């Protein structure tokens, strides 16, 4: 629909999405693929290995033509939009307030999300990525998020279309699985920032339900003491899907 296309345009090159632009993007992607890609291996690390954000627009149509399900990219865009909205609502005066993540301020949460974007991008090049204590926000949290998200989104969309798995420090994962992981992190931390700064937390009900089902299948019954997740909390009556997802990951109601 129109809203989805506008959202895509916002993330894919700031308004470059359109018939003529898509034709140019498709040509650029085809040239990039013929020069750098192989059917079974990701391109080698280096500047040429990361697609520019505008190139990813052609990936959506190429992927659909090839029969790939790119719903997860739409979900990733939705999660990023909520994260971006939460950041925008906090940058003026509320970065130093405490968040639901124990020991972290809102600024710490945003920096963690940006670090996660950059680390995921590094994994796709078989690199470790930045350390947790590194600061990536400087004086522009929203700009840092936008830049890191656009870069990792373009890269993951490319790998998804080509069916290239990613070797992470803990497992070899499909691009779709890695995208779901970014969706979860963006959505839960959007909730953290929104809750800490008095913004609404009743967003993305269908996506939150889907992510909760994945999370339960992955970690329910495991010892959370040895994991980064808190003990599951009981959500309050009338909790939104996002509230219930946050409670599953240990956030207080």
LODOZA-883154 format. One line per 4 residues: number of its first residue (from 1); their letters; for each residue x negated, y, z of N, C-alpha, C, CB. Coordinates in pm, whole numbers, plus 50000, padded with zeros to 5 digits. Atoms other than C-alpha are relative to their C-alpha. Glycine has a CB too. Layout:
residues N
NUM = a = X Y Z X Y Z X Y Z X Y Z | ...
END
This chain:
residues 253
1 = xxxx = 49919 49881 50000 50000 50000 50000 49915 50125 50000 50092 50000 50118 | 50071 49873 50009 49911 50366 49986 49911 50023 50121 50098 50115 49986 | 50080 49976 49881 49790 50384 50346 49873 49917 49999 50081 49968 50125 | 50118 50086 50004 49556 50090 50298 49899 50051 49899 50040 49856 49966
5 = xxxx = 50091 49949 50101 49412 50237 49980 49931 50128 50047 50074 50025 49868 | 50061 49879 49947 49355 50571 50150 49896 49967 50105 50106 50093 50059 | 50096 50041 49898 49185 50399 50441 49874 49944 49934 50062 49896 50095 | 50113 50056 50073 48967 50206 50197 49915 50112 49939 50049 49905 49891
9 = xxxx = 50072 49889 50062 48878 50527 50017 49917 50074 50104 50098 50096 49933 | 50071 49929 49895 48778 50686 50346 49872 49927 50038 50088 50017 50123 | 50119 50076 49962 48540 50404 50431 49908 49975 49882 50041 49867 50062 | 50082 50035 50116 48420 50336 50077 49960 50125 49924 50075 49904 49906
13 = xxxx = 50059 49892 50075 48235 50648 49985 50074 50130 50005 49985 49959 49864 | 49938 49870 49981 48456 50930 50113 50075 50049 49878 49896 50100 50038 | 49912 49954 50106 48717 50946 49839 49957 49960 49861 50012 50145 50007 | 50047 50040 50132 48530 50774 49555 50085 49890 49939 49857 49955 50007
17 = xxxx = 49921 50112 50050 48786 50496 49525 50102 50049 49898 50072 49928 50116 | 49910 49959 50107 48985 50521 49202 49963 49926 49874 49995 50152 49977 | 50021 50077 50121 49003 50388 48847 49861 50023 49943 50105 50034 49896 | 50130 49971 50059 48698 50567 48707 49888 49962 50095 49990 50146 49963
21 = xxxx = 50104 50033 49904 48499 50532 49026 49984 49850 50014 50032 50062 50136 | 50009 50144 49987 48586 50165 49052 49928 49939 49882 50139 49939 50013 | 50071 50050 50117 48463 50109 48698 49849 50020 50016 50049 50072 49872 | 50141 49976 49976 48131 50269 48790 49946 49909 50110 49977 50146 50037
25 = xxxx = 50042 50088 49891 48115 50070 49114 49982 49857 49950 50103 50004 50114 | 50009 50136 50052 48182 49745 48928 49873 49982 49918 50124 49966 49915 | 50120 50007 50080 47902 49819 48682 49876 49998 50089 49994 50117 49901 | 50114 49995 49908 47663 49908 48965 49984 49867 50072 50018 50114 50101
29 = xxxx = 50007 50128 49930 47752 49591 49154 49949 49890 49909 50136 49963 50056 | 50044 50104 50093 47707 49372 48845 49850 50011 49974 50076 50010 49868 | 50143 49982 50022 47365 49525 48782 49920 49956 50122 49970 50147 49967 | 50066 50039 49875 47269 49480 49147 49997 49849 50013 50071 50063 50121
33 = xxxx = 49991 50145 49982 47387 49120 49148 49906 49928 49905 50143 49953 49978 | 50084 50068 50097 47203 49023 48829 49852 50017 50033 50028 50053 49860 | 50140 49975 49970 46880 49177 48954 49954 49938 50131 49975 50148 50003 | 50045 50032 49865 46878 49078 49319 50063 49878 50063 50026 50115 50086
37 = xxxx = 49926 50103 49926 47131 48809 49409 49976 49863 49939 50149 50032 50002 | 49999 50138 50046 47128 48432 49387 50123 49934 50057 49870 49925 50041 | 49876 50061 49950 47422 48191 49438 49989 49949 50142 50040 49886 49911 | 50010 50068 49871 47280 48039 49755 49918 50075 50103 49941 49866 49981
41 = xxxx = 50085 49931 49905 47044 48290 49915 50028 50149 49999 49853 49973 49969 | 49984 49855 49992 47080 48644 50040 49879 50066 49936 50017 50046 50146 | 50114 49929 50055 46861 48907 49871 49894 50020 50108 50044 50135 49942 | 50106 49980 49902 46523 48963 50038 50017 50131 50072 49863 49994 49935
45 = xxxx = 49989 49875 49927 46494 49231 50305 49938 50114 49921 49934 49989 50136 | 50053 49883 50067 46433 49581 50180 50110 50093 49961 49920 49960 49877 | 49896 49902 50035 46615 49891 50063 50097 49950 49895 49937 50128 49952 | 49911 50044 50105 46749 49714 49757 50100 49896 50046 49921 49946 49887
49 = xxxx = 49914 50109 49953 46915 49445 49970 50129 50050 50062 49926 49916 50100 | 49880 49947 49939 47172 49676 50126 50077 50082 49897 49966 50087 50123 | 49920 49927 50096 47450 49788 49895 50040 50135 50056 50124 49920 49962 | 49946 49873 49960 47551 50150 49905 50149 49984 50031 49976 50107 49891
53 = xxxx = 49859 50017 49962 47895 50196 50067 50095 50003 49882 50039 50107 50098 | 49905 49990 50110 48059 50294 49739 50004 49874 49915 49967 50119 49914 | 50002 50122 50081 47952 49968 49575 50100 49898 50052 49860 49939 49998 | 49911 50100 49942 48167 49770 49816 50141 50010 49944 50004 50014 50150
57 = xxxx = 49867 49988 50058 48481 49905 49646 50023 49898 49891 50022 50138 49946 | 49985 50097 50107 48417 49685 49346 50005 49858 50054 49887 50013 49900 | 50001 50135 49943 48358 49385 49573 50141 49952 50031 49915 49996 50125 | 49865 50040 49965 48720 49389 49682 50073 49942 49881 50078 50119 50056
61 = xxxx = 49931 50049 50119 48852 49348 49329 49931 49879 49941 50011 50110 49896 | 50073 50116 50051 48576 49111 49218 50031 49877 50084 49849 50027 50000 | 49971 50113 49912 48640 48894 49522 50139 49944 49977 49986 50041 50144 | 49864 50049 50023 49014 48876 49459 50008 49927 49866 50101 50116 50003
65 = xxxx = 49998 50065 50131 48955 48790 49094 49938 49861 50008 49927 50085 49897 | 50067 50129 49985 48729 48506 49205 50073 49908 50096 49858 50020 50048 | 49921 50084 49911 48992 48372 49443 49959 50005 50145 49995 49861 49953 | 50043 49989 49860 48825 48482 49766 50107 50071 50082 49866 50075 50010
69 = xxxx = 49909 49931 49908 49039 48581 50065 49921 50108 50073 50066 49901 50101 | 50073 49890 49938 48920 48925 50172 50086 50070 50104 49954 50099 49895 | 49919 49941 49893 49184 48983 50438 49913 50045 50116 50104 49900 50049 | 50084 49965 49886 48904 48990 50692 49934 50136 49983 49894 49893 50022
73 = xxxx = 50056 49868 50023 48758 49299 50528 50104 50107 50035 49953 50016 49853 | 49893 49908 49960 49094 49475 50566 50008 50009 50152 50135 49956 49941 | 49997 50000 49853 49095 49369 50932 49881 50078 50056 49999 49857 50054 | 50118 49928 49953 48742 49502 50974 50020 50150 49986 49876 49955 49921
77 = xxxx = 49970 49858 50019 48851 49837 50829 50096 50051 50107 50059 50024 49860 | 49903 49959 49898 49147 49850 51067 49933 50015 50136 50115 49899 50008 | 50068 49995 49871 48928 49772 51368 49907 50120 50008 49922 49870 50025 | 50091 49886 50003 48674 50033 51263 50077 50132 50010 49914 49998 49873
81 = xxxx = 49919 49879 49993 48949 50290 51217 50041 50030 50144 50124 49987 49910 | 49963 49979 49860 49062 50236 51577 49878 50042 50082 50062 49872 50058 | 50122 49961 49928 48705 50255 51704 49967 50145 49971 49882 49909 49962 | 50031 49863 50040 48652 50575 51510 50097 50099 50066 50007 50013 49846
85 = xxxx = 49901 49912 49937 48976 50725 51644 49969 50018 50149 50142 49943 49981 | 50032 49992 49857 48874 50641 52001 49877 50087 50023 49977 49860 50058 | 50121 49918 49986 48529 50796 51952 50035 50147 49980 49892 49956 49899 | 49964 49861 50029 48677 51111 51799 50076 50064 50115 50085 50007 49873
89 = xxxx = 49924 49947 49887 48905 51147 52101 49919 50016 50126 50115 49913 50028 | 50080 49995 49878 48617 51129 52344 49877 50089 49990 49956 49862 50036 | 50131 49937 50015 48324 51320 52198 49993 50141 50057 49963 50004 49855 | 50008 49860 49956 48421 51668 52313 49959 50014 50146 50134 50069 49978
93 = xxxx = 50025 49978 49856 48416 51626 52692 49989 49872 50082 50109 50084 50058 | 49978 50118 49919 48449 51261 52794 49896 49890 49984 50133 49945 49969 | 50099 50104 50025 48131 51076 52695 49939 49945 50128 49892 50053 49911 | 50068 50042 49877 47999 51057 53050 50093 49936 50102 49932 50117 50063
97 = xxxx = 49910 50064 49905 48311 50911 53214 49975 49850 50002 50148 50029 49964 | 50019 50145 49987 48302 50553 53340 50098 49926 49908 50021 49955 50147 | 49917 50083 50087 48439 50284 53108 50040 49874 50075 49925 49965 49869 | 49966 50128 49938 48606 49950 53189 49886 49898 49996 50120 49942 49932
101 = xxxx = 50118 50085 49999 48268 49789 53107 49913 50039 50119 49920 50012 49865 | 50066 49968 49874 48100 49770 53446 49861 50058 49978 49992 49876 50087 | 50131 49937 50008 47806 50007 53475 49976 50082 49875 49897 49897 50009 | 50016 49927 50125 47864 50169 53135 50092 50121 49995 50028 49908 49881
105 = xxxx = 49917 49885 50034 47985 50514 53045 50061 49981 49861 49917 50132 50007 | 49945 50004 50136 48188 50581 52731 49888 50011 49898 50103 50114 49980 | 50112 49987 50093 47868 50691 52563 49924 49869 49987 49905 50111 50046 | 50069 50130 50004 47704 50360 52656 50076 49901 49912 49984 49943 50142
109 = xxxx = 49919 50092 50081 47993 50169 52499 49984 50031 49852 50149 50008 50041 | 50013 49961 50141 47972 50367 52175 49862 49962 49948 50024 50151 49982 | 50135 50037 50043 47595 50318 52159 49987 49849 49982 49896 50051 50101 | 50001 50147 50012 47645 49945 52217 50065 49956 49869 50074 49936 50120
113 = xxxx = 49932 50035 50125 47887 49929 51923 49911 50032 49880 50134 50074 49989 | 50090 49964 50110 47647 50115 51694 49881 49904 49995 49950 50145 50017 | 50108 50098 49995 47366 49887 51809 50045 49867 49941 49951 49980 50144 | 49947 50125 50054 47586 49588 51727 50013 50004 49849 50134 49970 50061
117 = xxxx = 49993 49986 50146 47650 49719 51376 49861 49983 49938 50059 50136 49961 | 50136 50004 50054 47277 49768 51317 49936 49862 50019 49913 50107 50067 | 50057 50134 49977 47186 49432 51472 50060 49898 49904 50024 49957 50145 | 49937 50091 50095 47440 49248 51259 49942 50020 49861 50153 50022 49997
121 = xxxx = 50063 49972 50129 47299 49420 50951 49861 49938 49995 49991 50152 49976 | 50135 50058 49997 46948 49311 51056 50006 49849 49988 49929 50039 50130 | 49988 50146 50009 47063 48950 51102 50018 49955 49855 50118 49952 50084 | 49978 50040 50139 47175 48942 50739 49872 50004 49919 50105 50091 49936
125 = xxxx = 50133 49999 50063 46810 49008 50651 49901 49914 50079 49947 50143 49988 | 50081 50089 49916 46684 48747 50902 49902 50078 50086 49925 49899 49913 | 50076 49919 49906 46558 49017 51135 50077 50007 50132 49973 50143 49943 | 49935 49997 49869 46631 49065 51506 50083 50126 50022 49896 49989 50108
129 = xxxx = 49925 49877 49980 46748 49425 51493 49958 50074 50125 50148 49970 50005 | 50039 49914 49887 46736 49695 51762 50026 49935 50135 50073 50132 49993 | 49981 50046 49862 46707 49631 52134 50117 50073 50064 49871 50021 50084 | 49883 49943 49936 46996 49701 52366 49976 50139 50057 50048 49909 50110
133 = xxxx = 50024 49873 49932 46826 49991 52540 49971 50116 49904 49884 49985 50096 | 50028 49893 50096 46759 50188 52221 50122 50089 49983 49956 49942 49864 | 49891 49904 50020 46966 50502 52173 50011 50034 49852 49977 50129 50084 | 49977 49974 50142 47121 50551 51828 50097 50114 49976 50051 49875 49933
137 = xxxx = 49895 49900 50016 47367 50831 51893 49945 50141 49981 50091 49997 50119 | 50053 49864 50002 47145 51138 51937 50111 50096 50040 49942 50036 49859 | 49894 49906 49965 47388 51430 51932 50126 49982 49919 49951 50139 49982 | 49886 50018 50090 47642 51279 51692 50053 49857 50007 49959 50034 49855
141 = xxxx = 49947 50137 49987 47821 50965 51819 50087 49958 49883 50079 49988 50127 | 49910 50035 50109 48085 50976 51545 49922 49977 49871 50106 50109 49981 | 50082 50018 50119 47829 51023 51268 49918 49873 50006 49910 50118 49981 | 50078 50122 49985 47615 50742 51407 50086 49877 49976 49936 49994 50140
145 = xxxx = 49910 50113 50025 47915 50510 51410 50033 49987 49852 50129 50015 50081 | 49965 50005 50142 48021 50603 51057 49886 49943 49918 50035 50140 49950 | 50114 50045 50080 47672 50550 50916 49974 49852 50019 49875 50080 50037 | 50030 50141 49974 47613 50216 51086 50110 49909 49949 49978 49976 50149
149 = xxxx = 49891 50085 50046 47958 50084 51003 50001 49987 49848 50133 50055 50049 | 49998 50005 50146 47946 50176 50635 49890 49909 49947 49985 50139 49941 | 50111 50085 50046 47610 50003 50599 50028 49852 50024 49870 50040 50071 | 49976 50142 49972 47709 49679 50771 50121 49950 49924 50019 49978 50151
153 = xxxx = 49881 50042 50074 48049 49673 50600 49966 49965 49856 50106 50110 50003 | 50038 50026 50138 47897 49697 50252 49923 49869 49989 49916 50115 49944 | 50082 50122 50003 47648 49421 50332 50086 49876 50023 49889 50008 50105 | 49917 50116 49970 47904 49184 50484 50099 49972 49887 50076 50021 50131
157 = xxxx = 49910 50021 50113 48147 49240 50196 49928 49930 49886 50059 50133 49952 | 50080 50064 50105 47872 49145 49951 49979 49852 50031 49865 50071 49985 | 50026 50140 49963 47784 48827 50141 50128 49918 49999 49934 49993 50138 | 49872 50071 50000 48152 48734 50180 50038 49959 49859 50110 50087 50062
161 = xxxx = 49962 50028 50138 48217 48758 49807 49913 49889 49941 49990 50126 49915 | 50092 50098 50057 47910 48552 49723 49991 49872 50081 49864 50061 49988 | 50000 50122 49920 47971 48295 49997 49865 49970 50063 50042 49885 49916 | 50134 50018 49943 47628 48350 50153 50008 49996 50152 49905 50113 49954
165 = xxxx = 50000 50005 49853 47590 48235 50517 49890 50087 50057 49984 49855 50049 | 50095 49914 49931 47395 48434 50774 49937 49921 50115 50068 50130 50051 | 50071 50064 49889 47129 48292 51004 49985 50102 50112 49860 49946 49954 | 50009 49914 49884 47177 48460 51341 49910 49934 50104 50141 50030 50059
169 = xxxx = 50085 50062 49897 46967 48402 51655 50064 49882 50069 49962 50101 50102 | 49933 50107 49926 47231 48160 51787 50066 49896 49910 50102 50059 50091 | 49936 50097 50090 47379 47985 51479 49996 50054 49858 50147 49970 50044 | 49977 49959 50138 47419 47989 51104 50151 50018 49983 49942 49894 49896
173 = xxxx = 49858 49966 50005 47754 48161 51045 50038 50041 49859 50033 50112 50099 | 49947 49947 50125 47970 48226 50743 50017 50151 50015 50135 49931 49962 | 49976 49855 49997 48013 48591 50648 50136 50029 50061 49990 50061 49859 | 49866 49978 49944 48382 48557 50736 49997 49990 50152 50098 49898 49943
177 = xxxx = 50010 50015 49854 48295 48436 51085 49933 50120 50063 49923 49871 50036 | 50071 49884 49948 48052 48721 51136 50087 50125 49995 49871 50022 49921 | 49907 49887 50009 48312 48971 51019 50103 49993 50113 50071 50002 49862 | 49907 50014 49888 48561 48831 51271 49935 50041 50132 50050 49855 50008
181 = xxxx = 50069 49961 49878 48300 48879 51542 49990 50152 50011 49861 49937 50005 | 50004 49854 49997 48255 49244 51444 50139 50057 50026 49944 50056 49868 | 49863 49955 49974 48634 49286 51439 50031 49995 50149 50102 49914 49923 | 49973 50016 49858 48655 49155 51794 49927 50106 50081 49961 49861 50048
185 = xxxx = 50077 49902 49923 48378 49377 51923 50055 50141 49980 49853 49995 49960 | 49946 49866 50025 48516 49688 51754 50134 50021 50069 50015 50023 49849 | 49866 49986 49943 48870 49622 51875 49995 50008 50152 50088 49882 49957 | 50007 49999 49854 48782 49542 52236 49934 50128 50050 49923 49877 50052
189 = xxxx = 50067 49879 49953 48545 49836 52267 50078 50127 49963 49860 50008 49941 | 49906 49889 50024 48797 50068 52101 50096 50010 50117 50078 49981 49867 | 49914 50001 49882 49023 49963 52387 49926 50059 50120 50047 49856 50032 | 50077 49948 49887 48746 50037 52639 49994 50152 49997 49858 49943 49998
193 = xxxx = 50014 49855 50012 48693 50389 52507 50136 50068 50015 49937 50037 49864 | 49866 49941 49991 49065 50457 52469 50049 50000 50144 50098 49924 49911 | 49954 50008 49861 49144 50337 52822 49925 50100 50088 49982 49856 50054 | 50080 49912 49916 48859 50535 52976 50033 50147 49979 49853 49977 49973
197 = xxxx = 49979 49859 50034 48960 50857 52802 50147 50037 49986 49929 50033 49871 | 49858 49967 49997 49338 50838 52838 50069 49998 49865 50018 50132 50060 | 49938 50012 50131 49416 50747 52478 50087 49874 49994 49891 49997 49888 | 49911 50117 50009 49684 50495 52367 49922 49871 49975 50104 50021 49890
201 = xxxx = 50063 50132 50020 49595 50125 52375 50098 49900 49938 49947 49946 50133 | 49901 50090 50060 49891 49985 52182 49978 49990 49849 50144 50049 50030 | 50035 50000 50142 49712 49945 51850 49982 49858 49944 49873 50081 49978 | 50030 50121 50079 49680 49670 51586 50052 49871 50064 49850 49988 49981
205 = xxxx = 49949 50118 49930 49914 49412 51744 49972 49868 49927 50147 50013 50021 | 50021 50126 50072 49883 49150 51468 49853 49960 50003 50048 50012 49856 | 50143 50032 49996 49504 49174 51452 49958 49957 50141 49917 50121 49954 | 50036 50037 49863 49475 49162 51830 50045 49859 50035 50060 50100 50099
209 = xxxx = 49952 50136 49976 49686 48847 51844 49911 49898 49928 50146 49985 49953 | 50087 50092 50076 49471 48684 51575 49864 49986 50067 49982 50049 49854 | 50130 50004 49935 49147 48777 51748 50007 49928 50134 49946 50141 50020 | 49984 50069 49872 49281 48653 52082 50005 49849 49979 50128 50048 50071
213 = xxxx = 49992 50144 50028 49362 48314 51928 49861 49944 49968 50098 49973 49884 | 50136 50044 50032 49009 48288 51787 49916 49993 50127 49934 50095 49898 | 50080 49996 49877 48856 48389 52120 50034 49885 50093 50021 50133 50071 | 49960 50110 49912 49059 48135 52314 49943 49868 49950 50153 49991 50010
217 = xxxx = 50055 50123 50056 48952 47858 52078 49850 49990 50023 50031 49992 49850 | 50145 49999 49988 48590 47964 52116 49951 49986 50143 49945 50127 49942 | 50063 49989 49868 48542 48032 52485 50087 49952 50115 49961 50140 50024 | 49917 50045 49889 48838 47907 52688 49944 49870 50056 50147 49983 49956
221 = xxxx = 50053 50119 49937 48714 47652 52938 49850 50003 50020 50036 49882 49921 | 50144 49989 49982 48351 47763 52915 49968 50076 50129 49936 50070 49880 | 50045 49929 49881 48153 47890 53212 49966 50143 49962 49878 49928 50065 | 50023 49861 50038 48179 48266 53176 49885 50064 50079 50127 50081 50019
225 = xxxx = 50111 49945 49922 47913 48322 53441 49872 50005 49917 49978 49917 50128 | 50119 50004 50086 47656 48234 53176 50024 50069 49868 49957 49856 49976 | 49965 49933 50125 47820 48451 52911 50013 50150 50026 50133 49942 49941 | 49982 49856 49981 47861 48824 52849 50143 50040 50032 49954 50073 49878
229 = xxxx = 49858 49969 49981 48236 48797 52913 50038 49992 50148 50087 49904 49917 | 49950 50005 49865 48408 48877 53239 50108 49894 50016 50053 50136 50040 | 49894 50097 49971 48660 48652 53409 50132 50053 49945 50011 49973 50154 | 49871 49959 50057 48998 48659 53234 50089 50060 50109 50070 49880 49933
233 = xxxx = 49911 49930 49908 49240 48900 53400 50146 49978 49959 49967 50151 50005 | 49858 50009 50030 49617 48889 53424 50048 50136 49947 50082 49956 50126 | 49952 49870 50052 49762 49160 53196 50125 50043 50073 50026 49992 49848 | 49882 49950 49930 50027 49382 53351 50126 49976 49918 49986 50150 50032
237 = xxxx = 49875 50014 50075 50396 49348 53257 50010 50106 49891 50121 50010 50095 | 49984 49907 50110 50469 49507 52922 49871 50036 49929 50063 50123 50049 | 50129 49970 50062 50105 49497 52815 50008 49984 49849 49891 49909 50057 | 50009 50011 50145 50032 49556 52449 49909 49883 49962 49948 50132 49937
241 = xxxx = 50089 50107 50048 49854 49296 52236 49855 50037 50025 50023 49972 49851 | 50137 49956 49974 49536 49505 52268 49967 49989 50149 49980 50144 49952 | 50020 50015 49856 49580 49511 52648 49976 49853 50036 50122 50055 50079 | 50015 50143 49970 49616 49132 52652 49865 49949 49949 50114 49919 49937
245 = xxxx = 50132 50039 50051 49306 49089 52434 49891 50047 50094 49977 50056 49858 | 50100 49948 49906 49107 49313 52667 50000 49922 50130 50027 50148 50029 | 49991 50077 49875 49235 49122 52971 49934 49863 49984 50146 49983 50043 | 50064 50131 50022 49119 48794 52816 49849 50013 50011 50038 49943 49861
249 = xxxx = 50144 49978 49992 48770 48942 52793 49959 50062 50132 49955 50087 49885 | 50038 49963 49866 48781 49041 53160 50025 50142 50040 49862 49973 50018 | 49972 49860 49965 48903 49399 53149 50115 50007 50099 50033 50083 49874 | 49889 49985 49904 49116 49503 53446 50117 50071 49936 49954 50077 50124
253 = x = 49880 49940 50055 49474 49603 53372 50021 50145 50041 50118 49921 50039
END
